[in-house]
C-alpha cells in the first residue's frame, strides 16, 4: 500500500510540475523552449540529485522559480543579441563545473556509497554530454 501511495504522490507531483512549466512557458511565450528545458532538467536531475525541499509546496515553488529564472535568462540574452554560440559555451561551462564539483547531491534519507556517487557523477556527465551535443 505504501508503494502505491508513493507512486501516486510522485505522479501527481510530476503532473503539477508539468502544469507549472506549461504556464511559465505560456507566460513567456516560449512553450517549446520550456519543454526542452524540462526534458534536460528532468534527465539531469535523475542522476545529479538536487535540492530536496521538506514539503511539496516548497518543491513546487523552487521548481517554478527555476523555470522562470531559466526563461527570464533566455529572454534577456535574446534581447541583448548575444549569439547562440556564446550562450551554449557559457552555459555548458557552468553546467559542467557544477556537475563535476557537486553531483550527485544526496537525499538525506538515502545516503549514497562512494561507488554510487562515482556512478551517478559519470552518468550525469554523460547525460550532460548528450544534451550538449544535441544543443549544438
N, C-alpha and C positions, 0 to 999 in steps of 0.2 A: 504494500500500500504506500509506503514512504517513497519508493522509487517512482511510482506513477504520479504521486503528488509533486515530487521534484521535477519530473518531466513536464507536467502541466505548467508549473511555475516558470520553467525555462522557456517553454513555448510561448507563454503569454508575454514574458519579458522580451523575447525576440520580436513578437508582433508589435509590441509598444515601441521598441527601438526602431523598427521599420517605419512605423507611423510618424515618429518624431523626425526621423531622417527625411521622410517624404515631405512633411510640412516645411521643414527648413529648406529643402531643395526647391520647393514651390515658391516660398517667400523670396528666395534669392534668384529665382528664375533659372535654376541650374539643376533640374531633375536628373539629367544624365550624369552630370559631374558628381552629384551626391550619390547616385547609385554606384559609380565607380569608386568613390571614396569609401562607401560602406563595404564593398567587396574587399578592398585592400585592407581596411581596418579590421574586419572580422577575420580574414585569413591570417593576418599578422598577430592578432590578439590571441588566437588559439595557442600559439607557441611562445609568444613573448610574455604572456601574462599581462598584468596591468593593475591599475588602481582598483581595489576592491572596497566598495562602499559598504557601510554597515546597514544599509536599508535599500530597498528597490527605488524609493523616491530619490535618494541621493545619487544612486547609479544612473537613473534616467536624466537627472539634472546634469550630471557630469558628461553623459553622452551627448545631450543636447548642446551643451557649451562647446564640446569638442567639435561637433558637426558645424555649429555656427561659426566657430573660430576658423575652421578649415575653409568654409565658403567665403567668409569675410576676407581671409588671406588671399584666396584666389581672385576675388573681385578687386581687391586693392592692387594686386600685382598686374592684373589685366588693365586696370585703369591707368596705371603708371607706365604701361607699354614695355614692361620687362619681357625680354624674349623667352620663349619656351625652354631653350637650352639652358639659360641661366637658372630658371625655375627648377628644371629637372635635376641639374647637377647640384644646386644648393640643397634642395630637399633630400636628394639621395645621400649627400654627405652627412646631413643632420641625422637622417634615419639610420644610416649605417653606424654612426658613432653611438647613438642611443641604444641600438640593438646590441652592438658589440660590448658596450660598457655595462648595461643594466639587465639585459634579457637573460633568463626569464625572471620576471617578478613573481615571487611566490605568493600563494594564498596562505594566510596564517593558519588555516585549518588543515592544510596539506603541504607540509614542508617537502621539498624535493631533495633527492640524494645528489651527490656530486655528479654521478653518471647521468641522471635525468637532466640536470642543469646543462651539462655539455650537449646532450642530445637535443634539448629544446633550443639552445642557442644556435646549434648547427641548423636545425630545421627553420628557425627564424631567419637566419641569414640566407638560406636557400629560397625561402618564400620572398624575402626582400629582393633577391637577385631576379627571381621570376617577374615580379611586378616592375622592377626597374627595366628589364628587357622589353616587357610589354609596353611600357610608357615611352620607350624610345621611339 
